[in-house]
Amino acid sequence: MRKSLLSAGLLSLVLLASCSDSSKKPAEEKSSSMPIEFMTYNYDLVGHADSIGAAADSLANWHFKGNGVMPAKIGSHDITLLRDSLMSLAAVTFSKDNKPSPRLEPGISLTDKNPATTPMPNGRVASLSIDLITSTLIVWENYCFEMEAFMAHGIATTDYVNYSIADNKILSLADIMKPGYEAPLLSMIREELTNKEVRLIEEDGEFPLPEMFRIRATGIEFVYPTMSIAAYSEGNIRVRLSVMDLQDILTEKGMQLILGTQGEQ
């Protein structure tokens, strides 16, 4: 694993981030330079499903390939919860000496086989990257593609983690939106899906608010995983709403987080 210091926008050198000690002063009254340190990792390994017999040994091989950018230090914050959440999302674990390996399902173990020469009908590729970074916000994107033998097609997923540097917190919609935001937000998403003529699974056209969202420089992108509300052929359903669209339901903090991304990408 390689350790590096990254800067806002360029992801190199040092990021100077505003921070606050809420126990002493409000955020707008106190700030300081906060160095943020990241660790990069990658692995390319062969796994084996122990339950499959010797006659079908080649069908038991799994290809695990992954890479990513993991936070190592964010000022004086305790980032255990952030790291644990990202590791769970990226399906990666680390040994005491920070050696990465894939998180395995029960019944699968790692081998010392060469990935370049081993037939592997099953596989999982996972990539954890930084989608956006500013002095107040880091957005991680995790892409995962998994394929098993005899499947007609693989399954691809993309997930996001929106992290507030000042609050040392993974953000939920409730953290950046006013109480009662649910109904108007769902109405806006429904209008966008209708305009796009997305074919919904439920005949009555009902669907929930998305659990996944991504803060962008111009607003928020809401993401529904493949087959959650629409047919497989529709893929991930993405709805982008601008700051102007969301201004009536965003809190002041939410507005500042989004507008603060402009010019810092």
N, C-alpha and C positions, 0 to 999 in steps of 0.2 A: 504494500500500500504506500502511495506517495502522498506526502503532506505538502500543502501549499497555501499561500496567502493569496486571496482573490480580491479584486476591486470591483466596485459597483460598475455594471455595464460591461467592462472588459474582462472581468474574471481573472485578473492577474494582479500581482503585487498586493496592496493592502486596501481593504474596505474601511472607510471611516464612517461609522454609523452613529446616528443620534440615539441616545438612550436616556432613561430617566430612572430615578429611585423614588417610586411612588410612596414609599414609607416616609420620605423626607420632604420632597417638593413635587408639585405637579409637573407633568412632562414638559409643558411649555416654558417652565421656569428654570430648568436645569438640563444641560446636555453635555456630553463629552465624547471624545473620540473612542470608538469601540472597535478594536481589531477583531476581525472574523477569520477563523482558520478552517480550511476544508481539507478533507482527505479523499483522494481518488483511489478507486479500487477496480480490479477486473479479475475474472477467473474464466477458465475454459476447461471443464472437467467432464468425465464420463461416470454416470451412475448405473446401477444395476438393480432391477426389481427382483428381489430374492424369491418371491412366490412363484415365479414362472419356471417350469421345468427345463432340464437340459436340452430337450428336444426342440424347444423354441427359444434357445438361449439368445439368439440375435434379436429377438423381439423384446427382450428384457432390458436392452441398453437404452440409456437416457443421455441426451446431450444437454448439459447445463452450461450456459454461457451468460455472463453478466458483467456489467461495468456501471460505475456511478460516481457521484460526488456526494460525500457525506460530511456533515458539519463535525469539526473536531473541537472547536472552541468559539463561543460567541460572547466576548467580553467576560464578565464574571458570572454569566447565567449558568444555572444547572440545566443542561440540555439533554438530560437522560430521557425524558419523555419524548422529545423531538426525535432523537436518534432511534429510540425503540420503535416509534411509529414509522419512520422511514425504512428501517430494516425490515419490519413486518410487511410493508407495502412492496418493497423490492425483493422480498423473499431471500434475504442474505443474512448470514451470521458471520461473526468474527471471533477468532481464537484470542487467547490472552496476548499473543504477539501481533494482533491485528491482521492475521491472515484471513482473507475472505473465503467463504464457501457458500454454496446455495442452501437454502432451507429445504429440507427433504421431507417428502411425505412418508408416513410409516411404511416399512417394507422395502424402502429404497436405500441403498448404501453407495458411497463413492468408491471408485476403483482407481487403479493407477494406469488404466488403459490410455492409449494415445488418441485424442479426439480426431486427429487428422487421418487415422487409418482404421478407426472402429465404426462399423455400420451401426447407425443409431436411428431407428424409426420413430423414436419418441424424443421430444426435446422441449426445452423452455429457454427463451431468451428474455433477459430483463435488463432494462437500461434506466438508470435514475439520473436525471440531469437537472440543471438549474434553468428554469424557463424565464425567470425574471428576477432581477436583484436591484434594490435601491437602498437608500440609507435607512429605510424604515420597514422594508418588506423583502422576503425571499419566497419565491414560488418554485416548488419542485414539481417536475413532471416525471412520472414513472410509466414506461411503456413495457408491456409484457406480451409475448406471443408464445402460446403453448400448443403443441401438436402431439397427438398420440397415434400409434399404429392403427390402421383401418378407419381412422376418422375421415369423414368426407372433406373436412376443412379444419384448419386450426382456429383457435380463439385468441383474438387480440384485445387487450384492454389498455386503457390510458387513464391514469389517476393523477390527481393534483393535491399538493399540500401547500396551503397559503399560511405563511408564518410571519407573525408580527415580531420584529426585533425588539422594540421597546417593551412590549408586554411579555416577551418570551412565551408566546402562545400560538398554537395552531388555531387559526380562525375558523369559526363557523359562520353561517349567514346571520345568525342571531347576534353575533359580535359586531356586525357592521350595518345592520338594518334596524329600523324602528319597529317597536312592537306592532303587531298586526300587519306585517309586511306580506304574509303568506298569500292571502287572497289576491291582492293586486299584482304580485309577482307572478303567480300562476296564470292570471289572466293575460299578462303580457307574453308569457312563454306560449300559452295556447294560441294566441293570435299569430305569433311567429311561425309556429308549426302548421297552422292552417294556411298561411300564406305560402309556405314551402310545400304544401300538399303531402306532408309526411303521413304514411299509412300506419295508423296506430293499431296495436294488438286488440285493445278492448273495443268492442262494438259501440259502446256508449260514449267512447272518446274520452273517458276519464283517465287521469294519470296523476301521480303525486309530484310534489316538488323534487327536484334532483338533489341527491346527497352530495354530488360532486360539482365544484365550481372552480373557476380559474380567474384570478384578478389579472386584468390586462391594463395597458396604458390608456385605453379609451373607455373602459367599462368592465363588465364581468361576462365571462363565457360560462354558460351552464351546460353540463354534460350528463347525458343519460347513457349508460353502458349499452352495448349491443344486446338486443332482444329484451331489454327491460320494459320498453313501452312501444317498440315498433319491430317489424319483421327483421330477420337477420340481414336481409339484403340492404337495409337502410344503414347498417353499421352503427357507429356511435352517433347519437343525436346531439348536435351542438347548437345552442341558441346564444347568440351574442346580443347583449343589450348595452347601450351606451350610458355614460354618466347622465346625459340628458333624460334618457328613458327612465333611469332609476332615481333621479334626484329627489322625488317625493317620498321615497321609502328608505333611502340611505341615511344613516346617522352622519353627524359632522365628522366623526372619526373615519367612517367608511369613505366619505367623500374625499377626505384628506389623503387616505391611503392610496386611492386610485389616482387622484390628481397629482400626488407626489411621485408617481411613476413616470410622468411625462418629463422628458428631458434628462432622465437618469438611466435610461435603458442601456 
